[in-house]
């Protein structure tokens, strides 16, 4: 069910989480500016509640704007294009409520993918573009061509400097892509019975193997061998269950709303002024530079990207935790790209709002 927008006051301004269906909060009369931040997490992980402390409050401190972090539906409950459509609806509502010149869109990783799609859909509905978009470590190419056998050398070149691993057969990333692009989940009415049957089957198999290995009849009797047997049996059952519940993909990974990095000019034209914050040590670095080139080729105003040398995926989100709130480059010893990147965001957002205000005169 819809939930009300939760606004958390901080230093006379606010940062909070909201649902797409909830009401929008009033903005301070002396600073009626909004940052709509779409969180990352490979489309499936984390939620908006994890982001105020990592980046939300820091953007509030530095810009004085209100930061809204929407919770979007995630797989397996909702698959593409549901999250993009919902966030586009929220974006149109925010622009209508506050004015395009007051609304900035931001995101990290998969959240950038959703942000690009949400703006694109809003433009197609005749909505004016927000004043700018801030993309932190964007994941903008979900295609198999962006994998380790594709054109991006950074997938291997930066494997030692990033916590993300290349898109291999055993990696979780193909799983996230598959789930995001899959058909809607099957009806859940049979799930409890199926789960109960699976539990009893695993239990019987484990006890049988335990007895065959010379253990007692009660599997709870323990022992290193029974633990290993239990792990193997459960792993086999989980693999079988995943296979039974595997859902077909309904959309191509080359769809412009799925892989905006590979979209044509007609799909990228009209997007707002853009800032890219990139980690030089990311495995996604090369595709992020391809996104920059694609945006420029479509006539989008792209600021020179900030590149944190040797930095991993979404490194700016670690700045506050590592150095404390409100830190500036001169305060860090030695100066660190994570701190500098937040200052770059601050300057970009403030200058974008100033440009929008001058253009409206």
N, C-alpha and C positions, 0 to 999 in steps of 0.2 A: 504493500500500500504506500501511497505517497507520504513522505515525511517532510516536516517543515524544515526550512533552511536554518541551520544552526550557525549563528554568528558569535564569534568569540572576540570580545574587545581586547585590544592591545595598544597601549600608548595612544589612546583616543582614535585609533583606527582599528580595522578588524580583519580577521582571516577566519574562514570557516568552511565547512563542508556542506554540500547540498545535494538533493536529488533533482533530476531534470524536471520532475513534476511539482516540486516545492516552490513556494513564493520567492521572489528575489528581494534582497534586503534593501532598505534605503541607504543611500550613500551620503557621506558627510557633505554638507553644502559647500564647504570651502575646498573640497577635493573630491569631486564626483567622478572618480576614475576607478575602473574595474580591471583586474587581471583574472581572466578565466583560464585556470591552469588544469590541463588534462594530464593526469598522472600516468606514469609508465608501469611496467611490470609484465611485459610480453603478452599483453591483452588478457591475461588470466590471473596474475599475481598482484599482491598489494591492494591498497584501496586508498581513498582520499584521506582517510583518518591518519595515515602514516606520513602525510606530506607537510602539514603545518610546521612541524618541528624541523624538517630537513630543508625546506626552501620557502614555504609560505610565509612564516613570520618574518624571515629575513627580507623578503621582497616588500612586505608591509613596512618594516623599519626604514628601508632605504627610499621608498617611493611615496609613502603616505597613502597609497591606493588601497582599495579593498581587494582582497584575494579570495576568490571562490574556487573551491576544489570539488567538482562534481563527481559523484559516484556513478559510473556507467555500468550497464549490464555486461557480464563477462561469460565466456564459455565455461562449462558446456550449457548453462541455462540460456544464454543468448549468443548467437554467432553473427558474423558479418552478414548484412550491413547494419544490424540493429544498433550497436553502440555508436556508429558514425551518424546514423539518422537521428538518434536521440540527442546526441551532442550538438548536431546542427540545429535542431529545434530549440535547444536551450540557448545557443548562440544567437539565433534570430530573435528570441525573446529578450535577451540581454541588450542587443543592439537597439531594438525598438523601445525598450524601457529607459536605457541610459544614453543612447546616441552613439553612433559608430565611432566618433572621434574620442569617446571616453573609454572604449573597450579595447583592451589588448588581449591577445590569445597567446598562451604559452603552453609548453609541455615538455616532457622528457621521454626519450626512447619510443616505445609504442604509443605513448600519448601524443607525440608529434605526428605520427601516422594518422591518428584519429583527428587531431587538430586540422591537418591539411585537408582531410576528407570533409570535415564538418564545415570548413570555410567554403570549400568548393560547392557543396550542396546548397549552402546558404546563398551564394552568388547566383546559382542556377534558379533559385526561387525569387530573384530580384532584390535580395537583401544587400545593402551596401557592405563593403568589406570593413572589418575592424581596422583600427589605426595601424596595427602592426602585429607581427607574430614572432615569438621568441622560441627557437627550437634548440633544445639541449640534447645532444647526442641522438639525433633523429634516426629511427629505424624506418626507412622509407622504401626499402626493397625487400619484399618477402618472397621473391621468386627463387626458384632453384638455381637460376643463373647467377645469383649472388652468393652461392655457396663456395666451398673451398675449391671446386673444380671450375669455377667461373672466372670472371675478369678481374676480381678484386684481390690484389696481392696482399693487402692488409689482413685478409683472413688468416694468412699464415705468418706474415711478417711480424705481426703484433701479438701473436699467441702468447708470448712470454710476458707481456705487459698489461694484459687485460684479463679480467676474471671471467669473461665470456669465452667459451670455446668455439672453435669452428663448427660450421653446420655439418657435422658428420652423421653417419647412420645411427649412432648410439647417443647422439646429443639430444637434449630436451627441446632445442629450438624448433626442429622440424615438427615435433609434437605440438608445440604452441601454435605454429602456423596451421597445421592440419586441423586442430580444434577450432581455431578462429574462423576458418573458411569452410568448415564442415556443415552438413545438413543439420537442421535442428535436432536436439536429442530425442531419442525414442521415448514413448510414454513410460512413465515411472510406476504405473500401477502394479507391474509384475516384479518390480525391483525387490521389495522386501522378501517375497517368497524365494526369488532367485538367490538373494544374498544368504538367506537361511540355509537353503540347500547347499550352497557353496561352502558355508562354514562347517556343516555336518560332514560334507564330503572330505574336506581338508582334514578334519579331526579324525575321521575313520582311516584315511590314508596314512596319516602320521602314526597313529597307534599301530596300524598293521605293519608299517615299515620298522617301527621301533621294536615290535616283538620279533620280527624276522631278523633284526640285527642282534638279538640276544637280550634285549631289555625286558622289563616287566610289562604287564598289560596296561598300566596306567602311564600315559604319556607325561603326566605331570611329575613322574618320578625323576625326570631330569637326566642330566648327564650330557657331556659334550656332543656325543653322537646324536642323541635325540634332538638337541638344539639344531644341529646341522640338518637333520632330516626335516625338522619342522620348517626351517627356512626354505629348503628346496621345495617342499610341498606347497607352501604358501606362494612362493615365487611363481611356480608353475600354474597355480590356480589364478593368480593375478594376470599372468600373461594370457591365459585362456579367456578370462573375462574381458580383457581389453580387446581381444580379437573378436569376441562375440558382439561387443558394443561399438566396434569400429563403424564410423559413419562416413558415407561418401562425400567428397568435396563437391560443392555446388557452384563455386565460382573460381575463375582462373586466378592464379597468383600474379598474373600480369595485368589484372584489372587496374585502371588508373586510380581507383579509390583504395586499392590494396597495396600497390607498389607505385606511389606517386613519383618516385625517382625515375620510373620508366614511362611516365605519362607524356603525351604529346603536348605541344605548346598550347593547344586549345583548351586543355584541362588545367593548365597552370596559370594561364594569363588571367590577370585581375587579382591575383593574390596580393596581400598587403606587403608593405616594407618588412624585410626579414633580417633577423640576426641568427646566425648559427654559432652555437658553442660546441666545440668539438675537442675530443681527447686525441692527441697525436698518437697515443698508444692503443687506440681502440681497434678491434678487429673489424668494426664497421666503418672505419675511417674513409676508405676509398669510396664506398657507396655514398657517404655523406658529402664528399666532394663532387660526386656525380649529381647529387641532388642540387647542390649549389649551381653547377653548370646548367642543369635543366631549368632552374628558376630564372637564371640570368637570360638564358636563351628564349624564355617566354616573356621577357620584358619586365620581370619582377625586380623591384629595387632591393638588392641584396647588399647589406653592409659587409665589409671585409670580415670573414669569420674570425672568431677568437679561437685559437688552437692552443690547448695546454700541452706543452711538449711532454711526451711520455705518459700522459694521463690516461686512465682507463675510462670505461663507459660511465656516463652521468657523474663524472667526478665533482661538479659543483655542488651536488647534493650533500657531499661530505664536509663542506667547508665549515658550516656552523658547528657540527659535532666535534670537529677536530680543533678548531681555533676559537670557538665561542661566537656569540651573536655580535653583529655590528662591527666586526673587525675590518680594518682597511689594510691595503697592501703594505703600507709603511709600518704597520704594527706587527706583521708576521715576521718571524725571524727563523730561517731566511724567508724572503717573500715567496709565496706559493701560488701556482696557477689557479687553484681552486678559489682562493680569496680574490684574486684579480678578476676571475671570470664573473663573480657576483657583482663587482664594481662595473664591469662592462655591461651587464644586464641593466643595472641601475641607470647608467648613462643612456643606454639605448631606449629604455622605456620612457624616461623623462623627456628625451628629445623627440620621441614619436608623438607624445601627447602635445608637446609644444608646437610641433609642425601642424598637427590636426587643428589646434586652436587658431593658429595664424591663417590656415587655409579657410577656416570658417568665417573669417572676418569679411 
